[in-house]
Amino acid sequence: MGQGTPTARRAAGTRTALDVLLRWTWIRRRTPAQDIEDYENGRTLQVVGFTRNIGGVDTRSIGGGRSMDRLRQGHLWLALGQAPVWSDRRGDRTATLNAPFQLRPAAAKAPMARRFDRYELVAADGTYDLVVTKLDGELIRHVLRPAEGG
């Protein structure tokens, strides 16, 4: 799964410069409800996001013997019946996220302003920081919801 996936498409909140221009000219874009329907019908979706620790932590020195974890951009690939896969934008890190999942709003705000939400994603193999656009939040909450009855 990844950039070579022929049936994958960007989720509603994952926009390119062309998408922004089309919106300015009143040409409609996809909605979160359409994303959920497409996902349930077997379409693979690509959601842009940011993380500090999915696929490992990238620590940068900030001087004075101190360091901090760098927020990295990447994509979360979502396909029905398959584990979600994270891939960094540069392609140097990938990680498969294993169920069961719990997704909770994080106490700390997203560092990118009001158009993004920050979540704490608890998966079988760890707890991760995940930042996605508010528009893609509905799809993420749908896909990463806890399994029924469990």
VMD Tcl script that draws the C-alpha trace (Angstrom):
set ca {
  {0.00 0.00 0.00}
  {1.29 3.48 -0.65}
  {1.95 5.90 -3.44}
  {1.78 3.17 -6.06}
  {-1.71 2.07 -5.01}
  {-3.79 2.68 -8.15}
  {-7.20 2.86 -6.43}
  {-6.10 5.18 -3.62}
  {-7.32 8.75 -3.51}
  {-6.79 11.68 -1.18}
  {-9.28 12.17 1.64}
  {-11.39 15.34 1.78}
  {-9.02 17.25 4.06}
  {-5.88 16.21 2.20}
  {-5.66 19.01 -0.33}
  {-3.17 20.03 -2.95}
  {-2.68 23.56 -4.27}
  {-4.98 22.69 -7.18}
  {-7.71 21.61 -4.74}
  {-7.48 24.98 -2.99}
  {-7.78 26.82 -6.32}
  {-10.80 24.73 -7.29}
  {-12.45 25.54 -3.96}
  {-11.90 29.25 -4.56}
  {-13.72 28.91 -7.88}
  {-16.65 27.20 -6.13}
  {-15.92 23.77 -7.60}
  {-16.85 21.31 -4.88}
  {-14.47 18.91 -3.21}
  {-15.15 15.60 -1.53}
  {-16.80 15.50 1.89}
  {-15.99 13.38 4.96}
  {-19.29 11.52 4.48}
  {-18.24 10.58 0.91}
  {-14.84 9.46 2.26}
  {-16.50 7.14 4.79}
  {-18.79 5.73 2.12}
  {-15.87 5.16 -0.26}
  {-13.83 3.53 2.53}
  {-16.73 1.18 3.40}
  {-17.00 0.32 -0.32}
  {-13.35 -0.78 -0.44}
  {-11.58 2.37 -1.68}
  {-8.13 3.06 -0.24}
  {-7.79 6.57 1.15}
  {-4.69 8.68 1.78}
  {-4.84 11.09 4.72}
  {-2.11 13.66 5.23}
  {-0.99 14.04 8.81}
  {1.82 14.73 11.23}
  {3.34 12.63 14.01}
  {6.16 12.72 16.48}
  {6.45 9.00 17.05}
  {4.73 6.71 14.52}
  {7.56 4.76 12.91}
  {10.05 5.94 15.52}
  {11.07 9.23 17.08}
  {13.26 11.75 15.27}
  {15.01 13.83 17.93}
  {16.67 17.13 17.08}
  {19.11 19.09 19.22}
  {17.83 22.51 20.25}
  {21.05 23.60 21.94}
  {22.23 23.69 25.51}
  {22.28 19.90 25.69}
  {18.52 19.77 25.13}
  {16.59 18.04 22.40}
  {13.02 17.68 21.22}
  {11.04 15.27 19.08}
  {10.47 16.59 15.58}
  {6.96 16.66 14.13}
  {7.12 14.76 10.82}
  {4.69 14.98 7.89}
  {3.41 11.85 6.24}
  {0.40 9.91 5.04}
  {-1.89 7.43 6.69}
  {-3.12 4.88 4.17}
  {-6.55 3.46 5.06}
  {-8.02 0.38 3.39}
  {-10.97 -1.70 4.55}
  {-9.85 -5.03 6.02}
  {-6.19 -3.96 6.22}
  {-4.15 -2.44 9.00}
  {-3.56 1.31 8.58}
  {-0.07 2.12 7.28}
  {1.87 5.30 8.06}
  {4.53 6.48 5.62}
  {6.65 9.58 6.15}
  {6.57 12.16 3.40}
  {10.19 11.50 2.52}
  {9.55 7.77 2.43}
  {12.26 6.91 4.94}
  {9.90 5.55 7.63}
  {6.83 3.37 7.45}
  {4.84 1.65 10.15}
  {1.84 -0.64 10.22}
  {-0.58 0.15 13.03}
  {-2.15 -2.87 14.68}
  {-5.64 -3.08 16.20}
  {-7.28 -2.75 18.63}
  {-7.38 1.04 18.48}
  {-8.47 3.79 20.81}
  {-8.48 7.34 19.51}
  {-8.81 10.25 21.93}
  {-8.45 13.98 21.50}
  {-5.06 15.00 22.91}
  {-4.84 17.53 25.71}
  {-2.25 19.57 23.80}
  {-3.44 21.56 20.80}
  {-2.11 20.92 17.31}
  {0.85 23.19 16.57}
  {-0.51 24.09 13.10}
  {-3.38 26.33 14.13}
  {-7.09 25.79 14.10}
  {-7.47 23.66 10.97}
  {-5.90 20.60 12.60}
  {-6.80 18.32 15.49}
  {-4.35 16.37 17.61}
  {-5.17 12.85 18.76}
  {-3.62 10.27 21.02}
  {-3.82 6.97 19.15}
  {-3.52 3.88 21.30}
  {-2.80 0.79 19.21}
  {-1.81 -2.76 20.13}
  {1.87 -1.90 19.73}
  {2.04 1.53 21.39}
  {0.63 4.99 21.95}
  {1.15 7.54 19.20}
  {0.71 11.24 18.54}
  {-1.35 11.94 15.39}
  {-2.32 15.32 13.90}
  {-4.79 15.47 10.99}
  {-6.96 18.14 9.42}
  {-10.30 18.71 11.13}
  {-11.97 17.71 7.85}
  {-10.27 14.29 7.92}
  {-10.97 13.80 11.63}
  {-14.38 12.27 10.93}
  {-12.87 9.60 8.67}
  {-10.05 8.87 11.13}
  {-12.51 8.49 14.02}
  {-14.64 6.15 11.88}
  {-11.75 3.94 10.76}
  {-9.87 3.82 14.07}
  {-12.90 3.33 16.31}
  {-12.81 0.44 18.77}
  {-14.25 -2.84 17.46}
  {-17.92 -3.47 18.24}
  {-18.39 -5.42 21.44}
  {-14.73 -5.19 22.37}
}
mol new
graphics top color blue
foreach p $ca { graphics top sphere $p radius 0.5 }
foreach p [lrange $ca 0 end-1] q [lrange $ca 1 end] { graphics top cylinder $p $q radius 0.2 }
display resetview
